[in-house]
Amino acid sequence: MCGRLSQYSGIHDFVAALSMPNALANSVGELPLERYNVAPTTQVALLHLQGDLLHADLVRWGWRPHWAKDRAAPINARVEKVAHAPFFRAIWPHRAITPIDNWFEWVDEGGPKKHPYLIRRWDGEPVLCAAIGQLPDSDEGPGEHDGFVIITADSAGGMVDIHDRRPVVLTPEFAREWLDPATSKERAEQMVLHQGEPSDVFEWFKVDSAVGNVKNKGSSLIERSG
């Protein structure tokens, strides 16, 4: 997963896809997010549970532990290692969902530059990505070191031709279980290892190369090209 995504739906659209009856503490806002070219290190809308209350917060995409000051904050974590890696030990228990409309990958097709592809669900529903992070506390507010990473797995099927890694995407049922603080760490690990959505749930197509410039923001970035 190269590290570019879209969040243009409203947070209530994402919450509706989860089908969660919990009350919502929404610090993201009521309007559509309208972000078509979201890059790492920027604020991304996340959903997480604190007690019985579902929270929608803006959290920095990327995280590293306080002792890892000699490297950049990663934006993704490999599902094969994340549950037992010392690097992510502090945040493995703190699970979230990164709800997105689509993500982008760049493919080498033999030309002078790689070409961007958009990947989204066939059915148009939100893409519910498994994530972990140092998340805002409702009592203390956002913290200086808050951040998150998206969990990724090997691609399969035709998606391998686009990129060898992809986010672990959960169905609403599994996403609710992933968010539930009562779900054990062992069960959470098995979910992201084995319960991610298969590649045939998704479609992908070329988009304009303008998406490569993070300064470009418009909805034209998600339209088919060529």
C-alpha positions, 0 to 999 in steps of 0.5 A: 500500500503506497500511502494515499487514500480518499475520504470524501463521504461524511462521517455519518455515512461511514458510521452507518456502514458499521451498523453500530447502535452506539452513541457517537462522539463526533469531533470530525464534523457533520459535513462530507469530508471531501478529501480526495487525495489524503497523504501520510502525516496528515489528519485522517478520520478514525473510528474507535470505541472508548467504553460504550461510546463510538468516537470519530476523531481526526488522527495523524496518519503515521506513528512510532514509539517514543524510543524510535526517534531514529526513523520516520513514523511508519504509516502501515504495519504488516499483519504477519508481524504486528501482533508480536512486534516490539515496535507496535507493542504499545498500540496493538491493544488500541484498535480502530477502523480507518473508513475510506472511500478508496485508496491509490496505488502506482503501477509500472506499465513500462512507461517513463512513470508509474501510473496511478490506479484507484481501488475501491469496493465493487458495491460502493460501500465504505472500505473499513480498514483495520488500524491500531494507534495511539488514540485521543482520550475523551477525558484528556483530548488529543495528545502530541504523540497520537497517531495510527497505522493501517494494517496491511496484508499480501495482495491476492488474485488480480490485485497482485498486478496492482500492488503486492500489499493492500490494507486489511479490510473488514466486513461491518460484522468483523469491524464491530468485533475488531473495535470491541474492547472485549475482543481478546488480543488473540482473537484480534490477531486471527481476525486480521490474519484470516478474516480480511475481505478477498480481492474479488470484493474490489475493483480498480481502474486508472486515474489521472496522474494529477493524484501524484501531486498532494497539492491536487485536491479535486473530485476529478482525481477519482474519475476513470482515465484512459 
